[in-house]
Amino acid sequence: MHHHGPDCGHAHHDADAALLDMLTGPLPPSRKTMLSRRDAALDPLLMAAAFASGPHVTRHHYHHDFFPGVMVPQEEGGLDWTKFTGEDAGAKQERKRLTYVSRQAPRRTRVQQGLVTEDGKENDRPGENVSLKQAEAPSKKRRSSTAIVSPSPSAPVPAQKPLSESVTPLKVLPPVEVKCMARTRIPTPHGLAFLHLYHNNRDTKEHLAIVIDSAQLSDAQHSSTHIRSQSLDSVWSDTETDVDRITRGAYVGRLGPLSQHASAPHSHQTPASSSSNPLPAPLIRIHSECFTGETIGSMRCDCGEQLDEAIRQISQPVTPSSEPPAQVPGRGAVIYLRQEGRGIGLLSKIRAYNLQDLGHDTVTANLMLGHKADERGYEIAGAILRDLGLGSEAGEGVRVLTNNPDKISALEKEGVKIVERVPMVPRSWKARNPHLAVIPPNMSGDPLAPELKVKVEIERPVGATLIGGSAVYGEDLDKYLRTKVLRMGHMLPLWMEDPEAA
Ligand SMILES: Nc1nc2c(ncn2[C@@H]2O[C@H](COP(=O)(O)OP(=O)(O)OP(=O)(O)O)[C@@H](O)[C@H]2O)c(=O)[nH]1
């Protein structure tokens, strides 16, 4: 922090002297090779140091005029010194020079505007509001001179804007938009998936859709039952080639050295035959990122197994209602949202875990840290589902894998048509209480007999997506699951407390 005391900048400063010494003094023999003189590059620094020790220039000016951004790295035109690596960027590209540009209106104008009083003092604007940016800055008297980096030294000098203009009012957000940037085939232990990466206009995170629909591999034609991204398959520019399209994943069928069919743009117009579609509605899950549960196999939560289980269940073959019934590949998607820790982020979640170790539950821990129990949003998920043609009002709707009633209502608010909720019973509960493994047939399109289901789920081979495989069981996990039921209304039977519940 710099100061604005009355003596600021006028007195002799030891630091300035030390700096000058360092720049101009003879180097000790031992340092000669380590710190060689680079006079040209240091010129502006020397000037600044010299000016800073002069009688009329304070250290305040020194920082702001020559090194804007020393204190406020995000300052417009400032250099972000937090990213300074010490490497000589000029070695690779043409050296960029610091140029001094004043953004201040002439004094005459400033006096007229009441910015400078007769006695020569700079004033704050009368009656101005302090913008957020100013509130963060150490001084309200910030000058608007700045140094910018060429090559735009001759950029027009903008007149000072009235402060009211620079105070950003709370804006109504534009409608959420998503664009699928790329898609690729991913083989998983449960079967084939197409990973879709999305960008959006709300945050800078790369949200994902794991689409399971292996039928589109063999069928080169676009069918209304295929789960395809409209934004990915659309034409992005007049000049894009088939290779561009195929590279981002806008192809149909299977991609191979001898099979390259760029997809055609399409819209998700519901075909007239949608009511006669014999397939069960696609099964989807909206999953929130959980580094601990998914990547390092944490047994504090059930996130890892939920992701694995969702991909497994969606991949299960389904039986169409047509005659004769024959199994066809399952289809659906996991929308993978980058909202770690129910939206509070990994750092806060780690702190929350420590509070949980002190005896608080997951909801209280969040509240103690100043967060809500759940800070997630589902607008982006809604937009991704629309882009994939899933759950549209006129279409077949979706079946949703969840126990969380809030998620169901949030999705319905986004206009997602949900025809069924499919519960996610924790594997460890099913393993200890086989009754739980029997899912009523109307709750799932899974035709497997209950006995077979239990066997598949408990003895399934360890998948690469879940460290520790099916052995997910522990005190922490049971505590977490109990809290989800009791404090967040998750729709699961608490069978340990109440054997009847199962
Ligand atoms: N803040 C916090 N987040 C957690 C904790 N444990 C897991 N999470 C996060 O919770 C999210 C998963 O949410 P859950 O509440 O487990 O399940 P859900 O998605 O709401 O509900 P289901 O659809 O039924 O699974 C992930 O983002 C995890 O990182 C915790 O103790 N504290």
The ligand as a MOL file (V3000), in Angstrom:
LIG
                    3D

  0  0  0     0  0            999 V3000
M  V30 BEGIN CTAB
M  V30 COUNTS 32 34 0 0 0
M  V30 BEGIN ATOM
M  V30 1 N -20.2920 -27.7820 0.0900 0
M  V30 2 C -20.2190 -29.1100 0.0360 0
M  V30 3 N -20.3880 -29.6990 -1.1660 0
M  V30 4 C -20.3380 -31.0390 -1.2210 0
M  V30 5 C -20.0790 -31.8290 -0.0940 0
M  V30 6 N -20.0730 -33.1270 -0.4920 0
M  V30 7 C -20.3210 -33.1350 -1.8170 0
M  V30 8 N -20.4820 -31.8790 -2.2730 0
M  V30 9 C -20.7960 -31.4140 -3.6020 0
M  V30 10 O -22.1470 -31.7110 -3.8740 0
M  V30 11 C -22.3360 -31.8010 -5.2540 0
M  V30 12 C -23.1890 -33.0340 -5.4970 0
M  V30 13 O -24.4080 -32.8120 -4.9010 0
M  V30 14 P -25.1990 -33.8370 -3.9850 0
M  V30 15 O -25.9450 -33.0170 -2.9700 0
M  V30 16 O -24.2910 -34.9110 -3.4740 0
M  V30 17 O -26.2240 -34.5300 -4.8990 0
M  V30 18 P -27.2530 -33.8020 -5.8190 0
M  V30 19 O -26.5700 -33.6280 -7.1270 0
M  V30 20 O -27.8010 -32.5800 -5.1880 0
M  V30 21 O -28.4830 -34.8090 -5.8110 0
M  V30 22 P -28.6420 -36.1340 -6.6100 0
M  V30 23 O -29.0700 -35.7240 -7.9700 0
M  V30 24 O -29.6810 -36.8930 -5.8960 0
M  V30 25 O -27.3150 -36.7950 -6.5780 0
M  V30 26 C -20.9600 -31.8230 -5.8830 0
M  V30 27 O -20.7080 -30.5420 -6.4610 0
M  V30 28 C -20.0290 -32.0440 -4.6920 0
M  V30 29 O -18.7510 -31.4170 -4.8610 0
M  V30 30 C -19.9000 -31.1770 1.1490 0
M  V30 31 O -19.7110 -31.7930 2.1920 0
M  V30 32 N -19.9740 -29.8200 1.1580 0
M  V30 END ATOM
M  V30 BEGIN BOND
M  V30 1 1 1 2
M  V30 2 2 2 3
M  V30 3 1 2 32
M  V30 4 1 3 4
M  V30 5 2 4 5
M  V30 6 1 4 8
M  V30 7 1 5 6
M  V30 8 1 5 30
M  V30 9 2 6 7
M  V30 10 1 7 8
M  V30 11 1 8 9
M  V30 12 1 9 10
M  V30 13 1 9 28
M  V30 14 1 10 11
M  V30 15 1 11 12
M  V30 16 1 11 26
M  V30 17 1 12 13
M  V30 18 1 13 14
M  V30 19 2 14 15
M  V30 20 1 14 16
M  V30 21 1 14 17
M  V30 22 1 17 18
M  V30 23 2 18 19
M  V30 24 1 18 20
M  V30 25 1 18 21
M  V30 26 1 21 22
M  V30 27 2 22 23
M  V30 28 1 22 24
M  V30 29 1 22 25
M  V30 30 1 26 27
M  V30 31 1 26 28
M  V30 32 1 28 29
M  V30 33 2 30 31
M  V30 34 1 30 32
M  V30 END BOND
M  V30 END CTAB
M  END
